[in-house]
Amino acid sequence: MHNLSTATRDTLQLSQQKLTIAFIGSGNMARSLILGLLRDNSSPIAIRVSDPDPNQLAAIQQHWPEITTSTSNETIVQGADIVVLAVKPQVMREVAQALAASCQTTRPLIISIAAGITIDSLQQWLGGQLPIVRCMPNTPALVQAGATGLYANPLVSEPQRNQAESILRSVGITLWFEEEAALNAVTAVSGSGPAYFFLVMEAMQAAAQHLGLPTKEAGLLVVQTALGAAKLALESQESPAELRRKVTSKGGTTAAAIDILQEKQLAAIFLEAMQAATKRSETLAAENS
């Protein structure tokens, strides 16, 4: 089960006191979260970033000179209230184990955005008994239009849940789940989901060009149509199924296209694809345990 956040995006309820947020890793998702946090400005925060690549840190400093940076993860974590683990899953064990002593001393809230790394694994690597929130964001967070599923272990306090939610909400919507295993399905739906829509857009553009439209015009029509349909579905009180029925006149052009898609079992194809994504997420979690 899940609960859609009722807090508004323009109310970043981190704390009345200045919090220190340490990002381990400065990749695209970390930068998106940093941008979202700095755009808000509703609560006092201090941001630190570590990365083994000095060039990445130089780029961070160029954009945000107020951020403290270091190539040392241990230096960045010391005294932090929140530690955001934004490194690749394959290096998470090494990174977490190196931070265990520091985290056991200060016991910060840990937020992990690494796919396929369970909280049990993080606890083992970090020394145990830490408040951990595991998140599954997606790439539209890069343009502040993300969708993130979150799960908190029992050691996470209500204020810490609010803090984690506020950080991820700075780049889109957030949804809490009561079971960590649900994040495998979240990965299949929203984590991998943008690629499905990109594939559909790719196919529609190719078809449009086959029908005689120029490449640029075909691409613009497809992308704007996708944006408009998503915006309409998001803002409407009606379900996507009802919205589809309303634009599908019997015997019309839309009905002709929809008939083909249903004849080719589009729904069954998506079900099979997303089941495969979920299973792969489960396998990766087992391999990284």
TORKOL-4160 file (C-alpha; in steps of 0.2 Angstrom, whole numbers, padded with zeros to 4 digits, m for minus):
289
<pt num="1" X="0000" Y="0000" Z="0000"/>
<pt num="2" X="0006" Y="0018" Z="m0003"/>
<pt num="3" X="0001" Y="0036" Z="0002"/>
<pt num="4" X="0003" Y="0050" Z="m0010"/>
<pt num="5" X="0011" Y="0065" Z="m0002"/>
<pt num="6" X="m0001" Y="0078" Z="0004"/>
<pt num="7" X="0013" Y="0091" Z="0007"/>
<pt num="8" X="0015" Y="0104" Z="m0007"/>
<pt num="9" X="0031" Y="0105" Z="m0017"/>
<pt num="10" X="0034" Y="0123" Z="m0011"/>
<pt num="11" X="0034" Y="0119" Z="0007"/>
<pt num="12" X="0051" Y="0110" Z="0011"/>
<pt num="13" X="0048" Y="0105" Z="0029"/>
<pt num="14" X="0066" Y="0100" Z="0033"/>
<pt num="15" X="0069" Y="0108" Z="0049"/>
<pt num="16" X="0068" Y="0125" Z="0059"/>
<pt num="17" X="0086" Y="0122" Z="0062"/>
<pt num="18" X="0100" Y="0122" Z="0049"/>
<pt num="19" X="0102" Y="0104" Z="0043"/>
<pt num="20" X="0118" Y="0097" Z="0035"/>
<pt num="21" X="0115" Y="0086" Z="0020"/>
<pt num="22" X="0130" Y="0076" Z="0013"/>
<pt num="23" X="0129" Y="0069" Z="m0004"/>
<pt num="24" X="0140" Y="0054" Z="m0008"/>
<pt num="25" X="0142" Y="0055" Z="m0027"/>
<pt num="26" X="0139" Y="0070" Z="m0038"/>
<pt num="27" X="0130" Y="0061" Z="m0053"/>
<pt num="28" X="0115" Y="0067" Z="m0062"/>
<pt num="29" X="0103" Y="0062" Z="m0049"/>
<pt num="30" X="0113" Y="0070" Z="m0035"/>
<pt num="31" X="0114" Y="0086" Z="m0045"/>
<pt num="32" X="0095" Y="0086" Z="m0048"/>
<pt num="33" X="0091" Y="0084" Z="m0030"/>
<pt num="34" X="0104" Y="0098" Z="m0026"/>
<pt num="35" X="0096" Y="0109" Z="m0038"/>
<pt num="36" X="0079" Y="0106" Z="m0032"/>
<pt num="37" X="0084" Y="0109" Z="m0014"/>
<pt num="38" X="0093" Y="0126" Z="m0018"/>
<pt num="39" X="0078" Y="0132" Z="m0028"/>
<pt num="40" X="0066" Y="0130" Z="m0014"/>
<pt num="41" X="0075" Y="0141" Z="m0001"/>
<pt num="42" X="0061" Y="0138" Z="0012"/>
<pt num="43" X="0072" Y="0130" Z="0025"/>
<pt num="44" X="0091" Y="0133" Z="0030"/>
<pt num="45" X="0102" Y="0119" Z="0024"/>
<pt num="46" X="0120" Y="0116" Z="0021"/>
<pt num="47" X="0125" Y="0105" Z="0007"/>
<pt num="48" X="0141" Y="0095" Z="0005"/>
<pt num="49" X="0146" Y="0084" Z="m0009"/>
<pt num="50" X="0160" Y="0071" Z="m0011"/>
<pt num="51" X="0166" Y="0063" Z="m0027"/>
<pt num="52" X="0182" Y="0054" Z="m0032"/>
<pt num="53" X="0183" Y="0065" Z="m0048"/>
<pt num="54" X="0190" Y="0082" Z="m0045"/>
<pt num="55" X="0183" Y="0088" Z="m0061"/>
<pt num="56" X="0165" Y="0084" Z="m0055"/>
<pt num="57" X="0168" Y="0093" Z="m0039"/>
<pt num="58" X="0175" Y="0108" Z="m0049"/>
<pt num="59" X="0159" Y="0108" Z="m0059"/>
<pt num="60" X="0148" Y="0108" Z="m0043"/>
<pt num="61" X="0158" Y="0123" Z="m0036"/>
<pt num="62" X="0156" Y="0132" Z="m0052"/>
<pt num="63" X="0138" Y="0131" Z="m0052"/>
<pt num="64" X="0136" Y="0132" Z="m0033"/>
<pt num="65" X="0151" Y="0140" Z="m0024"/>
<pt num="66" X="0142" Y="0139" Z="m0007"/>
<pt num="67" X="0143" Y="0120" Z="m0007"/>
<pt num="68" X="0157" Y="0111" Z="0002"/>
<pt num="69" X="0166" Y="0098" Z="m0009"/>
<pt num="70" X="0179" Y="0085" Z="m0006"/>
<pt num="71" X="0186" Y="0069" Z="m0013"/>
<pt num="72" X="0185" Y="0061" Z="0004"/>
<pt num="73" X="0168" Y="0053" Z="0008"/>
<pt num="74" X="0173" Y="0052" Z="0027"/>
<pt num="75" X="0176" Y="0071" Z="0027"/>
<pt num="76" X="0159" Y="0075" Z="0020"/>
<pt num="77" X="0150" Y="0064" Z="0031"/>
<pt num="78" X="0157" Y="0070" Z="0047"/>
<pt num="79" X="0143" Y="0079" Z="0057"/>
<pt num="80" X="0130" Y="0077" Z="0044"/>
<pt num="81" X="0112" Y="0076" Z="0048"/>
<pt num="82" X="0107" Y="0067" Z="0032"/>
<pt num="83" X="0118" Y="0056" Z="0021"/>
<pt num="84" X="0112" Y="0053" Z="0003"/>
<pt num="85" X="0120" Y="0038" Z="m0005"/>
<pt num="86" X="0120" Y="0043" Z="m0023"/>
<pt num="87" X="0133" Y="0030" Z="m0030"/>
<pt num="88" X="0132" Y="0016" Z="m0042"/>
<pt num="89" X="0125" Y="0000" Z="m0035"/>
<pt num="90" X="0141" Y="m0010" Z="m0040"/>
<pt num="91" X="0152" Y="0001" Z="m0028"/>
<pt num="92" X="0139" Y="0004" Z="m0014"/>
<pt num="93" X="0147" Y="m0010" Z="m0003"/>
<pt num="94" X="0164" Y="m0003" Z="m0004"/>
<pt num="95" X="0158" Y="0015" Z="m0001"/>
<pt num="96" X="0146" Y="0010" Z="0013"/>
<pt num="97" X="0159" Y="0000" Z="0023"/>
<pt num="98" X="0171" Y="0014" Z="0022"/>
<pt num="99" X="0158" Y="0025" Z="0030"/>
<pt num="100" X="0152" Y="0013" Z="0044"/>
<pt num="101" X="0163" Y="0020" Z="0058"/>
<pt num="102" X="0158" Y="0038" Z="0054"/>
<pt num="103" X="0139" Y="0034" Z="0053"/>
<pt num="104" X="0140" Y="0024" Z="0069"/>
<pt num="105" X="0147" Y="0039" Z="0078"/>
<pt num="106" X="0134" Y="0052" Z="0072"/>
<pt num="107" X="0120" Y="0040" Z="0067"/>
<pt num="108" X="0113" Y="0051" Z="0053"/>
<pt num="109" X="0098" Y="0048" Z="0042"/>
<pt num="110" X="0104" Y="0037" Z="0027"/>
<pt num="111" X="0095" Y="0040" Z="0011"/>
<pt num="112" X="0099" Y="0028" Z="m0003"/>
<pt num="113" X="0094" Y="0031" Z="m0021"/>
<pt num="114" X="0104" Y="0015" Z="m0028"/>
<pt num="115" X="0093" Y="0003" Z="m0037"/>
<pt num="116" X="0094" Y="m0015" Z="m0031"/>
<pt num="117" X="0102" Y="m0012" Z="m0014"/>
<pt num="118" X="0091" Y="m0018" Z="0000"/>
<pt num="119" X="0091" Y="m0010" Z="0017"/>
<pt num="120" X="0097" Y="m0026" Z="0025"/>
<pt num="121" X="0113" Y="m0025" Z="0014"/>
<pt num="122" X="0115" Y="m0006" Z="0019"/>
<pt num="123" X="0113" Y="m0010" Z="0037"/>
<pt num="124" X="0126" Y="m0024" Z="0036"/>
<pt num="125" X="0139" Y="m0013" Z="0027"/>
<pt num="126" X="0136" Y="0002" Z="0038"/>
<pt num="127" X="0137" Y="m0006" Z="0055"/>
<pt num="128" X="0118" Y="m0008" Z="0058"/>
<pt num="129" X="0104" Y="0000" Z="0068"/>
<pt num="130" X="0104" Y="0016" Z="0057"/>
<pt num="131" X="0088" Y="0025" Z="0051"/>
<pt num="132" X="0088" Y="0021" Z="0032"/>
<pt num="133" X="0076" Y="0027" Z="0018"/>
<pt num="134" X="0077" Y="0018" Z="0002"/>
<pt num="135" X="0071" Y="0027" Z="m0013"/>
<pt num="136" X="0068" Y="0023" Z="m0032"/>
<pt num="137" X="0068" Y="0040" Z="m0041"/>
<pt num="138" X="0068" Y="0041" Z="m0060"/>
<pt num="139" X="0076" Y="0051" Z="m0074"/>
<pt num="140" X="0063" Y="0065" Z="m0076"/>
<pt num="141" X="0069" Y="0071" Z="m0059"/>
<pt num="142" X="0083" Y="0079" Z="m0070"/>
<pt num="143" X="0069" Y="0091" Z="m0075"/>
<pt num="144" X="0060" Y="0092" Z="m0059"/>
<pt num="145" X="0046" Y="0080" Z="m0065"/>
<pt num="146" X="0051" Y="0064" Z="m0057"/>
<pt num="147" X="0041" Y="0051" Z="m0048"/>
<pt num="148" X="0049" Y="0043" Z="m0033"/>
<pt num="149" X="0044" Y="0028" Z="m0022"/>
<pt num="150" X="0051" Y="0027" Z="m0004"/>
<pt num="151" X="0052" Y="0015" Z="0010"/>
<pt num="152" X="0058" Y="0018" Z="0027"/>
<pt num="153" X="0064" Y="0006" Z="0040"/>
<pt num="154" X="0057" Y="0006" Z="0058"/>
<pt num="155" X="0071" Y="0016" Z="0065"/>
<pt num="156" X="0066" Y="0031" Z="0054"/>
<pt num="157" X="0057" Y="0044" Z="0064"/>
<pt num="158" X="0042" Y="0054" Z="0058"/>
<pt num="159" X="0053" Y="0070" Z="0056"/>
<pt num="160" X="0066" Y="0060" Z="0047"/>
<pt num="161" X="0052" Y="0054" Z="0035"/>
<pt num="162" X="0047" Y="0071" Z="0032"/>
<pt num="163" X="0065" Y="0076" Z="0028"/>
<pt num="164" X="0067" Y="0062" Z="0016"/>
<pt num="165" X="0051" Y="0066" Z="0008"/>
<pt num="166" X="0055" Y="0084" Z="0006"/>
<pt num="167" X="0072" Y="0081" Z="m0002"/>
<pt num="168" X="0064" Y="0069" Z="m0015"/>
<pt num="169" X="0049" Y="0080" Z="m0017"/>
<pt num="170" X="0060" Y="0094" Z="m0023"/>
<pt num="171" X="0062" Y="0085" Z="m0040"/>
<pt num="172" X="0044" Y="0078" Z="m0042"/>
<pt num="173" X="0030" Y="0068" Z="m0033"/>
<pt num="174" X="0034" Y="0056" Z="m0019"/>
<pt num="175" X="0024" Y="0040" Z="m0014"/>
<pt num="176" X="0028" Y="0030" Z="0002"/>
<pt num="177" X="0026" Y="0011" Z="0002"/>
<pt num="178" X="0024" Y="0000" Z="0017"/>
<pt num="179" X="0034" Y="m0015" Z="0010"/>
<pt num="180" X="0052" Y="m0014" Z="0004"/>
<pt num="181" X="0048" Y="m0027" Z="m0009"/>
<pt num="182" X="0036" Y="m0015" Z="m0017"/>
<pt num="183" X="0051" Y="m0005" Z="m0024"/>
<pt num="184" X="0054" Y="m0019" Z="m0036"/>
<pt num="185" X="0037" Y="m0015" Z="m0044"/>
<pt num="186" X="0041" Y="0003" Z="m0043"/>
<pt num="187" X="0057" Y="0001" Z="m0052"/>
<pt num="188" X="0047" Y="m0008" Z="m0066"/>
<pt num="189" X="0034" Y="0005" Z="m0067"/>
<pt num="190" X="0042" Y="0022" Z="m0064"/>
<pt num="191" X="0060" Y="0018" Z="m0063"/>
<pt num="192" X="0061" Y="0010" Z="m0080"/>
<pt num="193" X="0045" Y="0018" Z="m0086"/>
<pt num="194" X="0053" Y="0033" Z="m0095"/>
<pt num="195" X="0061" Y="0021" Z="m0107"/>
<pt num="196" X="0045" Y="0013" Z="m0112"/>
<pt num="197" X="0038" Y="0030" Z="m0116"/>
<pt num="198" X="0053" Y="0035" Z="m0126"/>
<pt num="199" X="0052" Y="0019" Z="m0136"/>
<pt num="200" X="0033" Y="0023" Z="m0140"/>
<pt num="201" X="0038" Y="0040" Z="m0145"/>
<pt num="202" X="0052" Y="0033" Z="m0155"/>
<pt num="203" X="0040" Y="0021" Z="m0164"/>
<pt num="204" X="0027" Y="0035" Z="m0167"/>
<pt num="205" X="0040" Y="0047" Z="m0174"/>
<pt num="206" X="0046" Y="0033" Z="m0186"/>
<pt num="207" X="0028" Y="0029" Z="m0191"/>
<pt num="208" X="0025" Y="0048" Z="m0194"/>
<pt num="209" X="0040" Y="0049" Z="m0205"/>
<pt num="210" X="0035" Y="0034" Z="m0215"/>
<pt num="211" X="0018" Y="0043" Z="m0217"/>
<pt num="212" X="0028" Y="0057" Z="m0225"/>
<pt num="213" X="0031" Y="0070" Z="m0211"/>
<pt num="214" X="0048" Y="0078" Z="m0210"/>
<pt num="215" X="0059" Y="0072" Z="m0196"/>
<pt num="216" X="0059" Y="0088" Z="m0186"/>
<pt num="217" X="0040" Y="0091" Z="m0187"/>
<pt num="218" X="0036" Y="0072" Z="m0184"/>
<pt num="219" X="0047" Y="0073" Z="m0168"/>
<pt num="220" X="0039" Y="0089" Z="m0161"/>
<pt num="221" X="0022" Y="0083" Z="m0164"/>
<pt num="222" X="0025" Y="0066" Z="m0155"/>
<pt num="223" X="0034" Y="0074" Z="m0140"/>
<pt num="224" X="0021" Y="0088" Z="m0138"/>
<pt num="225" X="0007" Y="0075" Z="m0139"/>
<pt num="226" X="0015" Y="0064" Z="m0126"/>
<pt num="227" X="0017" Y="0079" Z="m0115"/>
<pt num="228" X="m0001" Y="0085" Z="m0117"/>
<pt num="229" X="m0008" Y="0068" Z="m0114"/>
<pt num="230" X="0002" Y="0066" Z="m0098"/>
<pt num="231" X="m0003" Y="0083" Z="m0092"/>
<pt num="232" X="m0021" Y="0080" Z="m0096"/>
<pt num="233" X="m0020" Y="0063" Z="m0087"/>
<pt num="234" X="m0012" Y="0071" Z="m0072"/>
<pt num="235" X="m0024" Y="0085" Z="m0070"/>
<pt num="236" X="m0040" Y="0076" Z="m0074"/>
<pt num="237" X="m0051" Y="0068" Z="m0062"/>
<pt num="238" X="m0055" Y="0054" Z="m0075"/>
<pt num="239" X="m0044" Y="0038" Z="m0077"/>
<pt num="240" X="m0033" Y="0036" Z="m0093"/>
<pt num="241" X="m0045" Y="0023" Z="m0098"/>
<pt num="242" X="m0060" Y="0035" Z="m0098"/>
<pt num="243" X="m0050" Y="0049" Z="m0106"/>
<pt num="244" X="m0045" Y="0037" Z="m0120"/>
<pt num="245" X="m0064" Y="0032" Z="m0123"/>
<pt num="246" X="m0068" Y="0051" Z="m0124"/>
<pt num="247" X="m0056" Y="0053" Z="m0138"/>
<pt num="248" X="m0061" Y="0037" Z="m0147"/>
<pt num="249" X="m0076" Y="0040" Z="m0158"/>
<pt num="250" X="m0084" Y="0024" Z="m0165"/>
<pt num="251" X="m0079" Y="0022" Z="m0183"/>
<pt num="252" X="m0066" Y="0036" Z="m0182"/>
<pt num="253" X="m0047" Y="0037" Z="m0185"/>
<pt num="254" X="m0043" Y="0035" Z="m0167"/>
<pt num="255" X="m0053" Y="0019" Z="m0166"/>
<pt num="256" X="m0045" Y="0012" Z="m0181"/>
<pt num="257" X="m0028" Y="0014" Z="m0173"/>
<pt num="258" X="m0033" Y="0008" Z="m0156"/>
<pt num="259" X="m0041" Y="m0008" Z="m0164"/>
<pt num="260" X="m0024" Y="m0012" Z="m0171"/>
<pt num="261" X="m0015" Y="m0010" Z="m0154"/>
<pt num="262" X="m0028" Y="m0020" Z="m0145"/>
<pt num="263" X="m0028" Y="m0034" Z="m0158"/>
<pt num="264" X="m0009" Y="m0035" Z="m0156"/>
<pt num="265" X="m0011" Y="m0037" Z="m0137"/>
<pt num="266" X="m0003" Y="m0021" Z="m0131"/>
<pt num="267" X="m0008" Y="m0023" Z="m0113"/>
<pt num="268" X="m0002" Y="m0041" Z="m0113"/>
<pt num="269" X="0015" Y="m0035" Z="m0120"/>
<pt num="270" X="0017" Y="m0022" Z="m0106"/>
<pt num="271" X="0012" Y="m0034" Z="m0093"/>
<pt num="272" X="0025" Y="m0046" Z="m0098"/>
<pt num="273" X="0038" Y="m0033" Z="m0100"/>
<pt num="274" X="0035" Y="m0025" Z="m0083"/>
<pt num="275" X="0035" Y="m0043" Z="m0075"/>
<pt num="276" X="0052" Y="m0045" Z="m0083"/>
<pt num="277" X="0058" Y="m0029" Z="m0076"/>
<pt num="278" X="0052" Y="m0033" Z="m0058"/>
<pt num="279" X="0060" Y="m0050" Z="m0059"/>
<pt num="280" X="0076" Y="m0042" Z="m0064"/>
<pt num="281" X="0075" Y="m0030" Z="m0050"/>
<pt num="282" X="0073" Y="m0044" Z="m0037"/>
<pt num="283" X="0088" Y="m0053" Z="m0045"/>
<pt num="284" X="0099" Y="m0038" Z="m0043"/>
<pt num="285" X="0094" Y="m0036" Z="m0025"/>
<pt num="286" X="0098" Y="m0054" Z="m0021"/>
<pt num="287" X="0115" Y="m0052" Z="m0030"/>
<pt num="288" X="0119" Y="m0037" Z="m0020"/>
<pt num="289" X="0115" Y="m0044" Z="m0003"/>
